[in-house]
Amino acid sequence: MTSRAEQRAATRRALLAEGRRRFARDGFHEVVLAEVAQGIGATKGAAYHHFGSKAGLFRAVVEEAQREVADRVARAAGEHDDPWEQLLAGCRAFLAASSDPELRRIMLVDAPTVLGWNEWRTLDESSSARHLAEALESLIAAGVIEPQPTGPLTRLLSGAMNEAALWLAQAPGPDPATPGRPDGSTLDATMAALTRLLDGLRRPSR
C-alpha cells in the first residue's frame, strides 16, 4: 500500500509538473493556483500546503528547470577530457537547453520579474553559473587563460549566454509549427560567435 509520505510526494511532483506546463504555456501572471491543483485532481489546499502560494510553486519550478539545464551542461562537459573542450561543450549545451521556449519563458523571461533580480541571480549562480565558474577556474589552473578573478568573468560570460539564449528562442525555427526552436545552423552560428569571444581569453601559443 502507498504510504501517506509517498502520496504527499506524488502529489507534490504532480503539482510541480502541472505548474511547469502551465507556466511555460501561459506565463506566470495567467496561471491560477487553484486551476493547477484542479488539473491533477487535487485541492487548492493541497497546493498551498506544498508550496505556500503561486509564487512558491513558481520558484520550485524555476529551481527544477535550473537544475535540469545545469545537469545537461555537466553531462556535455563530462564527455571531454580537455578543459577547453569541456567549456565549449558546456556552453553549447546551455545555449541549446535555455533556448527551448519552455525553459526560456520560465527561466529567462518570467523568473527575473517574478522572483526579483537578486533571487534569480542567486538561483542562477547555484546552477549553470557555478559550472561556468568551475570551468574557468580549471582553465586558469591549467594555464590556458590568464590568471584573473573568476567572479567578474563568470558574470560577463553568463550574461552574454543568457542574452544569446533569449535571442535563439525568438529566432525563426526550421518548422513553422514549433516557433522559437532554432535550427542547427542558427545554434552553430551563435556558438561560433561565442567561441570567437572565448578565444580572446586564451593565452597565446608559444
ABEGO torsion letter per residue (X at the ends): XBBAAAAAAAAAAAAAAAAAAAAAAAEAAABBAAAAAAAAGBBAAAAAAAAGBAAAAAAAAAAAAAAAAAAAAAAAAAABABAAAAAAAAAAAAAAAAABAAAAAAAAAAAAAAAEAAAAAAAAAABAAAAAAAAAAAAAAAGABBBBBAAAAAAAAAAAAAAAAAAAAABBBABAABBGBBBAAAAAAAAAAAAAAAAAABBBBX
